[in-house]
């Protein structure tokens, strides 16, 4: 999502979900990951299936109930490893968005808003970038109207939740 340029430079990845629960304000839950693809290890720079599972487990804990997840077609979201992780969580139901339907994903406006807020700031290190990203995301968490707007921008029906 946000990356320091250069092929061997550290990279900051962010995974998030906008959660709605009947009778409550929408919530933004997120995790960050700083990584670097190891030349010898071939490990992924961003989130792995296990890291997404940690985010989903934390969301389940915080929200206190079953989760219906609407997910895009990122390779880690549709992998066999992720399918196994989803199957192991009886409280989780996953619906895949159609390919190239980013406008239906309420997290896409989160990324656009975050990127705009970082556009004119100078980041000297990955640590500074991480702090800035977390600060911006935390600010979004306390703006339920903004989160409602992200949900509304999809055109999907969330009326009974908001």
Secondary structure by P-SEA (a helix, b strand, c coil): cccccccccbbbbbbbbbcccccccbbbbbbbbbbcccccccccccccaaaaaaaaaaaaaaaccccccccccccccccaaaaaaaaacccbbbbbccccccccccaaaaaaaaaaaacccccccaaaaaaaaaaaaaaaaacaaaaaaaaaaacccccccc
